[in-house]
Amino acid sequence: MLQHDQLLSAPLAALYWTAQGRSVKDVFGPFYLKPDLDTAYIETGSDGTRAILATDFVDKVQDPLPLCPSSNLRRLCHVISDIAGFSALDHSWGSMSADDREYLKMIECIVRELSAVGLFVDNVHAECAPGQWEFVLPPADPVQAVDDLAKARHTITCVAESFGLRATLSPRPHTGKSPTGSHVDMSLNPVTQATQPLSDAFFAGVIAHLPSILVFCMPQVASYERVAAGCRACGVYATWGWYNKEIPLRRMRDNRFEIRVMDGLANPYLALSSILAAGNLGIQTKASLGTGVANGMDPAKLSADERDATGAHKVLPASLEESLAALECDQELIDLLGEQLVRVYLMIKRREADDFKAMDPSEQKRWLISEF
């Protein structure tokens, strides 16, 4: 039971825990959870007895903590909205089961329950891997879109459990099959006619900082199984192209891109914060987007000269270690995201990577499915 404006105390040490429950730094004292009642909804399957809502991390005078992912995303949204606006931000969610046709009743139930919590699915369809489904959520501004994504994931998990199944966003639960991502469709619109070229500069900034962004969008060792050529995931080169699924940024319209690097292991508040920060840097520097890669062309199969002609110069990090190293060298991005947030995040990800590598392959697979 919560009273209006009530803050919930929590140990500050919790912000320094890894996904495996280990601490990366000894810290003391409390922080506070500030409930956002606008995000509240009735939990699926609770018969109206439980509500779920988002919270911000604040101090005792209710100022946002530097380590609060949602506050950080909200801050960066304000930075961008001063010069450009977002009209659409869609998320895709894939779930795994054993047999597509056998579980159609579950899929239909998921769609109904998503509607019941205020999320009206744009479309849903089976994907390439066994039991892999995609749910496309309606467009919203970045903060609302991430709140909706969290609501959708929890609802899907509850429905799957009611059918005796586990829904997972593990990036590649089936070896050799298509991986699972959590792609973001993002549109940047001009506030005035004079800002029309800013969308190109924004997405050029995203591409320029993509190696660093991957730390937030693909935050686990297993995430990098998706960095591969020919599997219609995110490719191996930092570039863009019209309707091209073999690259990390697929252009859909002049001002709209599908950002394909994000997976279901990411904290979406942090992932979108990193994308907005990189895009803002692109606008500040008037970055050039380049010609891009034609539809149907895989940059990995082009010659070096052909790649140069399209602007596909930079290879994506092939491992979490490479992404962490890229972020550490990207002081511009660190400054926009916040030094404290990035340093703590780096510590946590390195500890998580060490713990993950200490598991044998079967333990790794079980842990990913259990946690995500």
C-alpha positions in Angstrom: 0.0 0.0 0.0 1.4 3.4 -1.0 0.3 6.8 0.1 0.4 9.7 -2.4 4.0 11.2 -2.7 5.4 8.5 -0.4 9.0 7.6 -1.0 10.4 4.1 -0.5 13.8 3.7 1.0 16.3 1.3 -0.5 20.0 0.6 0.1 22.3 2.5 -2.2 24.4 -0.6 -2.5 21.7 -2.1 -4.7 22.7 0.2 -7.5 26.1 -1.4 -7.6 24.9 -5.0 -7.9 25.4 -7.1 -11.0 22.7 -9.2 -12.7 24.2 -12.2 -10.8 23.7 -10.3 -7.5 27.4 -9.4 -6.8 28.6 -6.0 -5.6 31.2 -4.1 -7.5 31.7 -1.4 -4.9 31.1 -1.0 -1.2 28.7 1.9 -0.6 26.5 2.8 2.3 23.4 4.8 3.0 19.9 4.9 1.4 18.4 6.2 -1.8 14.7 6.5 -2.5 12.2 5.2 -5.0 9.8 7.8 -6.2 6.7 6.0 -7.7 5.4 7.4 -11.0 1.6 6.8 -10.6 1.0 7.7 -14.2 2.7 4.4 -15.2 0.5 2.2 -12.9 -1.4 -0.7 -14.3 -3.1 -3.9 -13.0 -0.8 -6.9 -13.2 -2.1 -9.6 -15.6 -3.5 -12.6 -13.7 -3.7 -10.9 -10.4 -7.6 -10.5 -10.3 -7.1 -6.8 -9.7 -5.1 -7.3 -6.4 -1.7 -6.1 -7.7 -0.5 -3.1 -9.5 2.8 -2.5 -11.3 4.4 1.0 -11.7 7.7 2.6 -12.6 9.9 4.5 -10.1 12.6 7.1 -10.3 15.8 6.9 -8.1 16.0 10.1 -6.0 17.7 11.5 -2.9 16.0 12.6 0.3 15.0 16.0 -1.3 13.6 14.2 -4.3 16.4 15.2 -6.8 17.2 12.6 -9.4 20.2 10.4 -8.7 22.9 10.4 -11.4 22.5 6.6 -11.5 18.8 6.7 -12.3 18.2 5.4 -15.9 14.7 6.8 -16.4 15.7 10.3 -15.1 18.7 10.3 -17.4 16.6 9.3 -20.4 14.1 12.1 -19.5 16.9 14.6 -19.3 18.3 13.7 -22.7 14.9 13.8 -24.2 14.6 17.4 -23.1 18.0 18.2 -24.6 16.9 16.9 -28.0 13.4 18.2 -27.9 14.7 21.8 -27.8 15.8 21.4 -31.4 13.8 18.5 -32.8 10.9 16.3 -31.9 10.1 12.6 -31.9 6.9 11.4 -33.5 7.3 7.7 -33.2 9.4 5.2 -31.2 8.3 1.6 -31.6 9.7 -1.5 -29.9 9.7 -5.1 -31.0 9.6 -7.9 -28.5 10.2 -11.6 -29.4 9.2 -14.5 -27.3 10.3 -18.2 -27.5 8.0 -21.3 -27.2 8.1 -24.8 -28.7 5.6 -24.8 -31.5 4.1 -21.7 -33.3 0.8 -23.2 -34.2 0.3 -25.0 -30.9 0.6 -21.8 -29.0 -1.5 -19.5 -31.1 -4.0 -19.4 -28.2 -1.3 -18.0 -26.0 -0.3 -15.4 -28.6 -4.0 -14.3 -28.9 -4.2 -14.1 -25.1 -1.1 -11.9 -25.0 -2.6 -9.5 -27.5 -5.8 -9.3 -25.4 -3.9 -8.8 -22.1 -1.7 -6.1 -23.7 -4.9 -4.3 -24.8 -6.2 -4.6 -21.2 -3.2 -2.7 -19.8 -3.6 0.0 -22.5 -1.2 -1.3 -25.1 -2.8 -1.9 -28.5 -0.4 -4.0 -30.6 0.2 -2.6 -34.1 0.9 -6.1 -35.4 2.2 -9.5 -34.3 3.7 -12.3 -36.4 5.9 -15.3 -36.2 9.6 -14.8 -36.9 12.2 -17.2 -38.3 13.5 -19.1 -35.3 11.4 -21.8 -33.6 8.8 -20.3 -31.3 10.0 -16.7 -32.1 7.3 -14.0 -32.3 7.4 -10.3 -32.8 5.0 -7.9 -31.1 5.2 -4.3 -32.5 4.0 -1.7 -29.9 2.4 1.6 -30.8 4.6 4.7 -31.2 5.3 7.1 -28.3 7.9 9.5 -27.1 11.1 7.8 -25.8 10.3 7.8 -22.1 6.7 6.6 -22.7 7.9 4.0 -25.2 10.3 2.5 -22.7 7.6 2.5 -19.9 5.3 0.8 -22.4 8.0 -1.7 -23.3 8.5 -2.7 -19.6 4.8 -3.1 -19.2 4.6 -5.3 -22.3 7.4 -7.5 -21.3 6.0 -8.1 -17.8 2.5 -8.8 -19.3 3.9 -11.3 -21.8 5.9 -13.1 -19.1 2.8 -13.4 -16.9 0.7 -14.8 -19.8 3.4 -17.3 -20.8 3.6 -18.5 -17.2 -0.1 -19.1 -17.1 0.4 -21.4 -20.1 3.2 -23.2 -18.3 5.9 -21.6 -20.5 8.8 -19.3 -20.1 9.0 -16.2 -22.4 12.6 -15.2 -23.0 14.6 -12.5 -24.8 17.8 -14.5 -24.7 19.6 -13.4 -27.9 20.2 -16.8 -29.4 18.6 -19.7 -27.5 18.7 -21.9 -30.6 22.2 -22.4 -32.0 22.3 -21.6 -35.7 18.8 -20.1 -35.8 17.9 -16.5 -36.2 18.7 -14.4 -33.1 16.2 -12.4 -31.1 16.5 -8.6 -30.8 14.5 -5.7 -29.5 14.7 -3.2 -32.4 13.8 0.4 -32.1 12.1 2.4 -34.8 12.9 6.1 -34.2 11.7 9.2 -36.1 13.2 12.6 -35.7 11.0 15.5 -36.9 11.8 19.1 -37.4 10.5 21.6 -34.9 10.8 24.2 -37.7 11.5 23.9 -41.4 15.0 25.1 -40.8 15.8 21.9 -38.8 15.0 19.5 -41.5 18.6 18.3 -42.1 19.0 17.5 -38.4 17.7 14.0 -38.8 20.6 13.0 -41.0 23.1 14.6 -38.5 21.4 12.9 -35.6 21.6 9.4 -37.1 25.1 10.1 -38.3 26.0 10.7 -34.7 24.5 7.4 -33.7 26.6 5.6 -36.3 29.8 7.5 -35.3 29.4 6.4 -31.7 27.9 3.0 -32.4 30.9 1.0 -30.9 30.3 2.8 -27.6 26.5 2.6 -27.8 26.7 -1.2 -28.0 27.7 -1.4 -24.4 24.2 -0.2 -23.5 22.3 -1.8 -26.3 24.1 -5.2 -26.2 25.2 -5.4 -22.6 26.0 -9.1 -22.1 28.7 -11.4 -23.4 26.0 -13.4 -25.2 24.7 -10.3 -26.9 27.5 -10.4 -29.4 26.3 -13.6 -31.0 24.1 -11.2 -33.0 27.2 -9.3 -34.4 27.5 -11.5 -37.5 27.1 -11.3 -41.3 24.3 -13.0 -43.1 21.9 -13.6 -40.2 19.7 -10.5 -40.6 20.6 -9.2 -37.1 22.8 -6.1 -37.0 25.7 -7.0 -39.3 29.3 -6.3 -38.6 29.8 -2.7 -40.0 28.7 0.6 -38.4 26.6 1.9 -41.3 23.1 2.5 -42.7 21.1 1.6 -45.7 17.5 1.8 -47.1 15.4 -1.2 -46.0 18.6 -3.2 -45.4 18.5 -5.8 -42.7 22.2 -6.7 -42.8 23.3 -3.4 -41.1 22.7 -1.8 -37.7 20.6 1.2 -39.0 17.9 0.4 -41.5 16.4 3.5 -43.1 12.6 3.4 -43.5 11.8 7.0 -44.4 13.8 10.2 -44.7 13.6 10.9 -41.0 12.9 7.3 -39.7 15.4 4.6 -38.9 15.2 1.1 -37.4 18.0 0.8 -34.9 18.8 -3.0 -35.0 21.5 -3.3 -32.4 19.4 -3.3 -29.3 18.5 -6.7 -27.7 16.3 -7.9 -24.9 19.2 -8.0 -22.4 19.5 -4.2 -22.5 18.1 -1.7 -19.9 16.1 0.2 -22.5 16.3 3.5 -20.5 20.1 3.4 -20.7 20.1 2.1 -24.3 17.9 4.9 -25.5 19.8 7.5 -23.4 23.0 6.4 -25.2 21.3 6.7 -28.6 19.9 10.2 -27.8 23.3 11.3 -26.5 25.1 10.1 -29.6 22.5 11.7 -31.9 22.8 15.0 -30.0 26.6 14.9 -30.6 25.9 14.3 -34.3 23.7 17.4 -34.4 26.3 19.5 -32.5 29.1 18.5 -35.0 26.8 18.6 -38.1 27.9 15.0 -38.8 27.5 13.7 -42.4 25.5 10.5 -42.9 27.2 9.4 -46.1 25.7 7.4 -48.9 24.8 4.2 -47.1 24.5 0.7 -48.3 22.0 -0.3 -51.0 19.1 -2.7 -50.1 20.1 -6.3 -50.5 23.9 -5.6 -50.1 25.8 -7.1 -47.2 28.8 -4.8 -46.4 30.7 -7.9 -45.2 30.5 -9.3 -48.8 31.7 -6.1 -50.5 35.3 -5.3 -51.4 37.2 -2.7 -49.3 36.8 -0.2 -52.2 33.0 -0.8 -52.4 32.7 -0.4 -48.6 34.7 2.9 -48.7 32.3 4.1 -51.4 29.3 3.5 -49.1 30.9 4.9 -45.9 31.1 1.5 -44.2 34.5 2.0 -42.7 34.1 1.1 -39.1 33.7 -2.5 -37.9 31.4 -3.1 -34.9 32.9 -4.5 -31.7 32.8 -8.3 -31.8 32.7 -8.7 -28.0 31.6 -6.9 -24.9 35.2 -6.3 -24.0 35.7 -4.3 -27.2 32.6 -2.3 -26.6 33.6 -1.5 -23.1 37.0 -0.3 -24.3 35.3 1.8 -27.0 33.1 3.5 -24.4 36.0 4.3 -22.1 37.7 6.2 -24.9 34.5 8.1 -25.9 34.7 11.0 -23.5 32.1 13.1 -25.4 29.5 10.4 -24.9 30.5 9.9 -21.3 30.1 13.6 -20.5 26.6 13.7 -21.9 25.5 10.5 -20.2 27.1 11.4 -16.9 30.5 10.3 -15.6 29.3 8.6 -12.5 26.6 6.6 -14.3 29.1 5.4 -16.9 31.9 4.4 -14.5 29.5 2.4 -12.3 28.0 0.8 -15.4 31.5 -0.2 -16.7 32.3 -1.8 -13.3 29.1 -3.8 -13.2 29.4 -5.0 -16.8 33.0 -6.2 -16.3 32.0 -8.2 -13.2 29.0 -9.7 -15.0 31.2 -10.7 -17.9 33.7 -12.4 -15.6 30.9 -14.3 -13.9 29.2 -15.3 -17.1 32.5 -16.6 -18.6 33.0 -18.7 -15.5 29.8 -20.7 -16.3 29.9 -23.7 -18.7 27.8 -23.3 -21.9 24.7 -25.1 -20.5 24.8 -22.9 -17.3 25.1 -19.8 -19.5 22.0 -20.8 -21.5 20.0 -21.6 -18.4 21.0 -18.3 -16.8 20.1 -16.2 -19.8 16.6 -17.8 -20.2 16.0 -17.5 -16.4 17.1 -13.9 -16.1 15.8 -12.5 -19.4 
